[in-house]
Amino acid sequence: MLEREVESHLLARCRQIGFLCMKFTSPGRSGVPDRVVVTPMGTVFVETKRPGGKLSLLQEVVTEKMRRAGAEVHVVDELVEHLATR
């Protein structure tokens, strides 16, 4: 399974339950997560990987900086069937 398949599945599941799942890019800043997911419970950043895939060193650094600043960041490397809806 490829990373794009995991990302496509996440997008489809979010749309199915009414979450916004937006592609996230930050010009001039590499290593940011792939997606921003907006839910009634809050906003989270999601980095998708192929099953067993690992974050690059830059992605680890950026993810940790974001978490220290208060962001919720998740790494998803499998097909997600159950997303929190409350």
Backbone as XML, in Angstrom:
<?xml version="1.0"?>
<chain id="A" units="angstrom">
  <residue number="1" name="MET">
    <atom name="N" x="0.844" y="-1.179" z="0.000"/>
    <atom name="CA" x="0.000" y="0.000" z="0.000"/>
    <atom name="C" x="0.890" y="1.243" z="0.000"/>
  </residue>
  <residue number="2" name="LEU">
    <atom name="N" x="0.473" y="2.250" z="-0.726"/>
    <atom name="CA" x="1.246" y="3.475" z="-0.845"/>
    <atom name="C" x="0.702" y="4.559" z="0.079"/>
  </residue>
  <residue number="3" name="GLU">
    <atom name="N" x="1.546" y="5.562" z="0.346"/>
    <atom name="CA" x="1.134" y="6.690" z="1.188"/>
    <atom name="C" x="-0.089" y="7.388" z="0.609"/>
  </residue>
  <residue number="4" name="ARG">
    <atom name="N" x="-0.129" y="7.550" z="-0.705"/>
    <atom name="CA" x="-1.258" y="8.261" z="-1.304"/>
    <atom name="C" x="-2.573" y="7.515" z="-1.082"/>
  </residue>
  <residue number="5" name="GLU">
    <atom name="N" x="-2.510" y="6.185" z="-0.958"/>
    <atom name="CA" x="-3.717" y="5.406" z="-0.677"/>
    <atom name="C" x="-4.212" y="5.658" z="0.747"/>
  </residue>
  <residue number="6" name="VAL">
    <atom name="N" x="-3.283" y="5.765" z="1.682"/>
    <atom name="CA" x="-3.644" y="6.081" z="3.070"/>
    <atom name="C" x="-4.255" y="7.477" z="3.123"/>
  </residue>
  <residue number="7" name="GLU">
    <atom name="N" x="-3.626" y="8.424" z="2.442"/>
    <atom name="CA" x="-4.118" y="9.798" z="2.430"/>
    <atom name="C" x="-5.493" y="9.888" z="1.764"/>
  </residue>
  <residue number="8" name="SER">
    <atom name="N" x="-5.690" y="9.194" z="0.654"/>
    <atom name="CA" x="-6.984" y="9.205" z="-0.036"/>
    <atom name="C" x="-8.078" y="8.611" z="0.840"/>
  </residue>
  <residue number="9" name="HIS">
    <atom name="N" x="-7.752" y="7.548" z="1.556"/>
    <atom name="CA" x="-8.726" y="6.922" z="2.453"/>
    <atom name="C" x="-9.090" y="7.868" z="3.594"/>
  </residue>
  <residue number="10" name="LEU">
    <atom name="N" x="-8.100" y="8.533" z="4.169"/>
    <atom name="CA" x="-8.363" y="9.510" z="5.230"/>
    <atom name="C" x="-9.300" y="10.604" z="4.710"/>
  </residue>
  <residue number="11" name="LEU">
    <atom name="N" x="-9.031" y="11.128" z="3.536"/>
    <atom name="CA" x="-9.858" y="12.166" z="2.942"/>
    <atom name="C" x="-11.299" y="11.672" z="2.749"/>
  </residue>
  <residue number="12" name="ALA">
    <atom name="N" x="-11.448" y="10.478" z="2.217"/>
    <atom name="CA" x="-12.789" y="9.919" z="1.982"/>
    <atom name="C" x="-13.553" y="9.743" z="3.292"/>
  </residue>
  <residue number="13" name="ARG">
    <atom name="N" x="-12.892" y="9.217" z="4.327"/>
    <atom name="CA" x="-13.553" y="9.013" z="5.625"/>
    <atom name="C" x="-13.950" y="10.343" z="6.239"/>
  </residue>
  <residue number="14" name="CYS">
    <atom name="N" x="-13.084" y="11.340" z="6.151"/>
    <atom name="CA" x="-13.417" y="12.658" z="6.696"/>
    <atom name="C" x="-14.625" y="13.240" z="5.990"/>
  </residue>
  <residue number="15" name="ARG">
    <atom name="N" x="-14.646" y="13.160" z="4.677"/>
    <atom name="CA" x="-15.782" y="13.671" z="3.917"/>
    <atom name="C" x="-17.066" y="12.936" z="4.282"/>
  </residue>
  <residue number="16" name="GLN">
    <atom name="N" x="-16.949" y="11.630" z="4.469"/>
    <atom name="CA" x="-18.107" y="10.798" z="4.786"/>
    <atom name="C" x="-18.775" y="11.227" z="6.094"/>
  </residue>
  <residue number="17" name="ILE">
    <atom name="N" x="-17.990" y="11.632" z="7.085"/>
    <atom name="CA" x="-18.571" y="12.008" z="8.376"/>
    <atom name="C" x="-18.650" y="13.515" z="8.579"/>
  </residue>
  <residue number="18" name="GLY">
    <atom name="N" x="-18.295" y="14.272" z="7.558"/>
    <atom name="CA" x="-18.496" y="15.712" z="7.618"/>
    <atom name="C" x="-17.344" y="16.530" z="8.165"/>
  </residue>
  <residue number="19" name="PHE">
    <atom name="N" x="-16.146" y="15.948" z="8.254"/>
    <atom name="CA" x="-14.971" y="16.708" z="8.677"/>
    <atom name="C" x="-14.346" y="17.370" z="7.455"/>
  </residue>
  <residue number="20" name="LEU">
    <atom name="N" x="-13.721" y="18.508" z="7.649"/>
    <atom name="CA" x="-12.925" y="19.123" z="6.592"/>
    <atom name="C" x="-11.529" y="18.515" z="6.647"/>
  </residue>
  <residue number="21" name="CYS">
    <atom name="N" x="-11.032" y="18.080" z="5.525"/>
    <atom name="CA" x="-9.695" y="17.481" z="5.451"/>
    <atom name="C" x="-8.968" y="18.179" z="4.314"/>
  </residue>
  <residue number="22" name="MET">
    <atom name="N" x="-8.174" y="19.177" z="4.676"/>
    <atom name="CA" x="-7.553" y="20.039" z="3.679"/>
    <atom name="C" x="-6.076" y="19.722" z="3.517"/>
  </residue>
  <residue number="23" name="LYS">
    <atom name="N" x="-5.630" y="19.750" z="2.267"/>
    <atom name="CA" x="-4.204" y="19.590" z="1.981"/>
    <atom name="C" x="-3.476" y="20.770" z="2.599"/>
  </residue>
  <residue number="24" name="PHE">
    <atom name="N" x="-2.362" y="20.506" z="3.276"/>
    <atom name="CA" x="-1.630" y="21.552" z="3.961"/>
    <atom name="C" x="-0.264" y="21.713" z="3.327"/>
  </residue>
  <residue number="25" name="THR">
    <atom name="N" x="0.017" y="22.909" z="2.861"/>
    <atom name="CA" x="1.356" y="23.249" z="2.378"/>
    <atom name="C" x="1.746" y="24.572" z="3.012"/>
  </residue>
  <residue number="26" name="SER">
    <atom name="N" x="3.009" y="24.730" z="3.238"/>
    <atom name="CA" x="3.510" y="25.960" z="3.825"/>
    <atom name="C" x="4.713" y="26.411" z="2.998"/>
  </residue>
  <residue number="27" name="PRO">
    <atom name="N" x="4.486" y="27.317" z="2.063"/>
    <atom name="CA" x="5.591" y="27.761" z="1.208"/>
    <atom name="C" x="6.796" y="28.228" z="2.027"/>
  </residue>
  <residue number="28" name="GLY">
    <atom name="N" x="7.944" y="27.745" z="1.651"/>
    <atom name="CA" x="9.162" y="28.142" z="2.346"/>
    <atom name="C" x="9.450" y="27.329" z="3.599"/>
  </residue>
  <residue number="29" name="ARG">
    <atom name="N" x="8.570" y="26.393" z="3.939"/>
    <atom name="CA" x="8.793" y="25.565" z="5.138"/>
    <atom name="C" x="8.514" y="24.108" z="4.781"/>
  </residue>
  <residue number="30" name="SER">
    <atom name="N" x="9.543" y="23.325" z="4.757"/>
    <atom name="CA" x="9.417" y="21.896" z="4.478"/>
    <atom name="C" x="9.146" y="21.133" z="5.765"/>
  </residue>
  <residue number="31" name="GLY">
    <atom name="N" x="8.635" y="19.924" z="5.623"/>
    <atom name="CA" x="8.456" y="19.040" z="6.777"/>
    <atom name="C" x="7.130" y="19.168" z="7.486"/>
  </residue>
  <residue number="32" name="VAL">
    <atom name="N" x="6.204" y="19.996" z="6.942"/>
    <atom name="CA" x="4.904" y="20.153" z="7.597"/>
    <atom name="C" x="4.010" y="18.955" z="7.282"/>
  </residue>
  <residue number="33" name="PRO">
    <atom name="N" x="3.027" y="18.667" z="8.153"/>
    <atom name="CA" x="2.112" y="17.544" z="7.898"/>
    <atom name="C" x="1.341" y="17.714" z="6.585"/>
  </residue>
  <residue number="34" name="ASP">
    <atom name="N" x="0.836" y="16.579" z="6.074"/>
    <atom name="CA" x="0.128" y="16.556" z="4.790"/>
    <atom name="C" x="-1.247" y="17.210" z="4.837"/>
  </residue>
  <residue number="35" name="ARG">
    <atom name="N" x="-1.954" y="17.032" z="5.946"/>
    <atom name="CA" x="-3.357" y="17.428" z="6.020"/>
    <atom name="C" x="-3.680" y="18.192" z="7.294"/>
  </residue>
  <residue number="36" name="VAL">
    <atom name="N" x="-4.680" y="19.066" z="7.198"/>
    <atom name="CA" x="-5.289" y="19.719" z="8.352"/>
    <atom name="C" x="-6.725" y="19.203" z="8.393"/>
  </residue>
  <residue number="37" name="VAL">
    <atom name="N" x="-7.118" y="18.613" z="9.515"/>
    <atom name="CA" x="-8.464" y="18.071" z="9.653"/>
    <atom name="C" x="-9.209" y="18.929" z="10.669"/>
  </residue>
  <residue number="38" name="VAL">
    <atom name="N" x="-10.320" y="19.505" z="10.226"/>
    <atom name="CA" x="-11.132" y="20.375" z="11.072"/>
    <atom name="C" x="-12.388" y="19.603" z="11.461"/>
  </residue>
  <residue number="39" name="THR">
    <atom name="N" x="-12.600" y="19.458" z="12.778"/>
    <atom name="CA" x="-13.730" y="18.700" z="13.314"/>
    <atom name="C" x="-14.461" y="19.561" z="14.339"/>
  </residue>
  <residue number="40" name="PRO">
    <atom name="N" x="-15.645" y="19.147" z="14.747"/>
    <atom name="CA" x="-16.330" y="19.885" z="15.812"/>
    <atom name="C" x="-15.549" y="19.896" z="17.127"/>
  </residue>
  <residue number="41" name="MET">
    <atom name="N" x="-14.668" y="18.920" z="17.328"/>
    <atom name="CA" x="-13.884" y="18.837" z="18.564"/>
    <atom name="C" x="-12.605" y="19.655" z="18.512"/>
  </residue>
  <residue number="42" name="GLY">
    <atom name="N" x="-12.209" y="20.068" z="17.333"/>
    <atom name="CA" x="-10.974" y="20.830" z="17.200"/>
    <atom name="C" x="-10.297" y="20.557" z="15.872"/>
  </residue>
  <residue number="43" name="THR">
    <atom name="N" x="-9.145" y="21.152" z="15.712"/>
    <atom name="CA" x="-8.368" y="21.028" z="14.482"/>
    <atom name="C" x="-7.088" y="20.255" z="14.766"/>
  </residue>
  <residue number="44" name="VAL">
    <atom name="N" x="-6.779" y="19.301" z="13.903"/>
    <atom name="CA" x="-5.574" y="18.501" z="14.061"/>
    <atom name="C" x="-4.809" y="18.474" z="12.740"/>
  </residue>
  <residue number="45" name="PHE">
    <atom name="N" x="-3.522" y="18.260" z="12.844"/>
    <atom name="CA" x="-2.659" y="18.091" z="11.684"/>
    <atom name="C" x="-2.370" y="16.605" z="11.539"/>
  </residue>
  <residue number="46" name="VAL">
    <atom name="N" x="-2.346" y="16.115" z="10.300"/>
    <atom name="CA" x="-2.128" y="14.692" z="10.059"/>
    <atom name="C" x="-1.052" y="14.508" z="9.002"/>
  </residue>
  <residue number="47" name="GLU">
    <atom name="N" x="-0.048" y="13.733" z="9.344"/>
    <atom name="CA" x="0.980" y="13.303" z="8.395"/>
    <atom name="C" x="0.658" y="11.866" z="8.028"/>
  </residue>
  <residue number="48" name="THR">
    <atom name="N" x="0.491" y="11.590" z="6.740"/>
    <atom name="CA" x="0.223" y="10.225" z="6.306"/>
    <atom name="C" x="1.511" y="9.573" z="5.819"/>
  </residue>
  <residue number="49" name="LYS">
    <atom name="N" x="1.593" y="8.274" z="6.082"/>
    <atom name="CA" x="2.738" y="7.465" z="5.661"/>
    <atom name="C" x="2.224" y="6.131" z="5.154"/>
  </residue>
  <residue number="50" name="ARG">
    <atom name="N" x="3.011" y="5.464" z="4.338"/>
    <atom name="CA" x="2.668" y="4.095" z="3.960"/>
    <atom name="C" x="2.762" y="3.240" z="5.224"/>
  </residue>
  <residue number="51" name="PRO">
    <atom name="N" x="2.123" y="2.077" z="5.253"/>
    <atom name="CA" x="2.218" y="1.239" z="6.453"/>
    <atom name="C" x="3.681" y="0.977" z="6.828"/>
  </residue>
  <residue number="52" name="GLY">
    <atom name="N" x="3.997" y="1.270" z="8.074"/>
    <atom name="CA" x="5.361" y="1.091" z="8.570"/>
    <atom name="C" x="6.294" y="2.227" z="8.210"/>
  </residue>
  <residue number="53" name="GLY">
    <atom name="N" x="5.809" y="3.212" z="7.461"/>
    <atom name="CA" x="6.651" y="4.341" z="7.061"/>
    <atom name="C" x="7.031" y="5.198" z="8.257"/>
  </residue>
  <residue number="54" name="LYS">
    <atom name="N" x="8.168" y="5.828" z="8.180"/>
    <atom name="CA" x="8.685" y="6.654" z="9.279"/>
    <atom name="C" x="8.803" y="8.107" z="8.848"/>
  </residue>
  <residue number="55" name="LEU">
    <atom name="N" x="8.708" y="8.996" z="9.813"/>
    <atom name="CA" x="8.930" y="10.413" z="9.564"/>
    <atom name="C" x="10.398" y="10.649" z="9.223"/>
  </residue>
  <residue number="56" name="SER">
    <atom name="N" x="10.636" y="11.603" z="8.329"/>
    <atom name="CA" x="12.015" y="12.018" z="8.079"/>
    <atom name="C" x="12.490" y="12.808" z="9.296"/>
  </residue>
  <residue number="57" name="LEU">
    <atom name="N" x="13.776" y="13.031" z="9.396"/>
    <atom name="CA" x="14.312" y="13.802" z="10.511"/>
    <atom name="C" x="13.686" y="15.197" z="10.546"/>
  </residue>
  <residue number="58" name="LEU">
    <atom name="N" x="13.559" y="15.841" z="9.370"/>
    <atom name="CA" x="12.946" y="17.168" z="9.320"/>
    <atom name="C" x="11.489" y="17.112" z="9.785"/>
  </residue>
  <residue number="59" name="GLN">
    <atom name="N" x="10.743" y="16.103" z="9.353"/>
    <atom name="CA" x="9.353" y="15.968" z="9.788"/>
    <atom name="C" x="9.271" y="15.762" z="11.304"/>
  </residue>
  <residue number="60" name="GLU">
    <atom name="N" x="10.189" y="14.993" z="11.872"/>
    <atom name="CA" x="10.210" y="14.806" z="13.328"/>
    <atom name="C" x="10.430" y="16.131" z="14.044"/>
  </residue>
  <residue number="61" name="VAL">
    <atom name="N" x="11.366" y="16.918" z="13.545"/>
    <atom name="CA" x="11.672" y="18.215" z="14.168"/>
    <atom name="C" x="10.465" y="19.147" z="14.080"/>
  </residue>
  <residue number="62" name="VAL">
    <atom name="N" x="9.865" y="19.252" z="12.897"/>
    <atom name="CA" x="8.719" y="20.145" z="12.707"/>
    <atom name="C" x="7.534" y="19.682" z="13.553"/>
  </residue>
  <residue number="63" name="THR">
    <atom name="N" x="7.268" y="18.385" z="13.557"/>
    <atom name="CA" x="6.163" y="17.840" z="14.356"/>
    <atom name="C" x="6.360" y="18.155" z="15.833"/>
  </residue>
  <residue number="64" name="GLU">
    <atom name="N" x="7.562" y="17.983" z="16.332"/>
    <atom name="CA" x="7.832" y="18.266" z="17.745"/>
    <atom name="C" x="7.665" y="19.757" z="18.049"/>
  </residue>
  <residue number="65" name="LYS">
    <atom name="N" x="8.124" y="20.623" z="17.164"/>
    <atom name="CA" x="7.940" y="22.072" z="17.357"/>
    <atom name="C" x="6.459" y="22.422" z="17.404"/>
  </residue>
  <residue number="66" name="MET">
    <atom name="N" x="5.690" y="21.832" z="16.505"/>
    <atom name="CA" x="4.252" y="22.097" z="16.468"/>
    <atom name="C" x="3.584" y="21.628" z="17.762"/>
  </residue>
  <residue number="67" name="ARG">
    <atom name="N" x="3.958" y="20.439" z="18.232"/>
    <atom name="CA" x="3.378" y="19.928" z="19.481"/>
    <atom name="C" x="3.747" y="20.801" z="20.667"/>
  </residue>
  <residue number="68" name="ARG">
    <atom name="N" x="4.994" y="21.242" z="20.732"/>
    <atom name="CA" x="5.408" y="22.121" z="21.831"/>
    <atom name="C" x="4.636" y="23.443" z="21.815"/>
  </residue>
  <residue number="69" name="ALA">
    <atom name="N" x="4.238" y="23.876" z="20.614"/>
    <atom name="CA" x="3.484" y="25.120" z="20.480"/>
    <atom name="C" x="1.992" y="24.919" z="20.737"/>
  </residue>
  <residue number="70" name="GLY">
    <atom name="N" x="1.593" y="23.667" z="20.985"/>
    <atom name="CA" x="0.196" y="23.400" z="21.330"/>
    <atom name="C" x="-0.630" y="22.727" z="20.255"/>
  </residue>
  <residue number="71" name="ALA">
    <atom name="N" x="-0.045" y="22.415" z="19.116"/>
    <atom name="CA" x="-0.789" y="21.764" z="18.036"/>
    <atom name="C" x="-0.941" y="20.274" z="18.318"/>
  </residue>
  <residue number="72" name="GLU">
    <atom name="N" x="-2.033" y="19.727" z="17.841"/>
    <atom name="CA" x="-2.248" y="18.281" z="17.898"/>
    <atom name="C" x="-1.853" y="17.718" z="16.541"/>
  </residue>
  <residue number="73" name="VAL">
    <atom name="N" x="-0.850" y="16.834" z="16.540"/>
    <atom name="CA" x="-0.322" y="16.275" z="15.301"/>
    <atom name="C" x="-0.364" y="14.756" z="15.400"/>
  </residue>
  <residue number="74" name="HIS">
    <atom name="N" x="-0.897" y="14.112" z="14.354"/>
    <atom name="CA" x="-0.979" y="12.651" z="14.314"/>
    <atom name="C" x="-0.260" y="12.134" z="13.078"/>
  </residue>
  <residue number="75" name="VAL">
    <atom name="N" x="0.319" y="10.955" z="13.203"/>
    <atom name="CA" x="0.916" y="10.261" z="12.071"/>
    <atom name="C" x="0.043" y="9.037" z="11.820"/>
  </residue>
  <residue number="76" name="VAL">
    <atom name="N" x="-0.463" y="8.909" z="10.587"/>
    <atom name="CA" x="-1.365" y="7.817" z="10.232"/>
    <atom name="C" x="-0.692" y="6.980" z="9.148"/>
  </residue>
  <residue number="77" name="ASP">
    <atom name="N" x="-0.540" y="5.683" z="9.432"/>
    <atom name="CA" x="0.093" y="4.796" z="8.460"/>
    <atom name="C" x="-0.763" y="3.556" z="8.174"/>
  </residue>
  <residue number="78" name="GLU">
    <atom name="N" x="-2.073" y="3.703" z="8.406"/>
    <atom name="CA" x="-2.997" y="2.609" z="8.111"/>
    <atom name="C" x="-4.342" y="3.197" z="7.710"/>
  </residue>
  <residue number="79" name="LEU">
    <atom name="N" x="-5.184" y="2.375" z="7.142"/>
    <atom name="CA" x="-6.511" y="2.831" z="6.762"/>
    <atom name="C" x="-7.325" y="3.058" z="8.025"/>
  </residue>
  <residue number="80" name="VAL">
    <atom name="N" x="-7.933" y="4.216" z="8.121"/>
    <atom name="CA" x="-8.658" y="4.630" z="9.328"/>
    <atom name="C" x="-10.143" y="4.374" z="9.109"/>
  </residue>
  <residue number="81" name="GLU">
    <atom name="N" x="-10.717" y="3.483" z="9.897"/>
    <atom name="CA" x="-12.143" y="3.201" z="9.793"/>
    <atom name="C" x="-12.935" y="3.971" z="10.848"/>
  </residue>
  <residue number="82" name="HIS">
    <atom name="N" x="-12.350" y="4.188" z="12.002"/>
    <atom name="CA" x="-13.067" y="4.817" z="13.101"/>
    <atom name="C" x="-12.411" y="6.138" z="13.452"/>
  </residue>
  <residue number="83" name="LEU">
    <atom name="N" x="-13.062" y="7.240" z="13.103"/>
    <atom name="CA" x="-12.588" y="8.565" z="13.481"/>
    <atom name="C" x="-13.462" y="9.068" z="14.618"/>
  </residue>
  <residue number="84" name="ALA">
    <atom name="N" x="-12.853" y="9.733" z="15.570"/>
    <atom name="CA" x="-13.617" y="10.306" z="16.696"/>
    <atom name="C" x="-14.603" y="11.327" z="16.157"/>
  </residue>
  <residue number="85" name="THR">
    <atom name="N" x="-15.845" y="11.199" z="16.567"/>
    <atom name="CA" x="-16.877" y="12.122" z="16.093"/>
    <atom name="C" x="-17.497" y="12.907" z="17.232"/>
  </residue>
  <residue number="86" name="ARG">
    <atom name="N" x="-16.997" y="12.742" z="18.432"/>
    <atom name="CA" x="-17.495" y="13.503" z="19.587"/>
    <atom name="C" x="-16.336" y="13.935" z="20.439"/>
  </residue>
</chain>
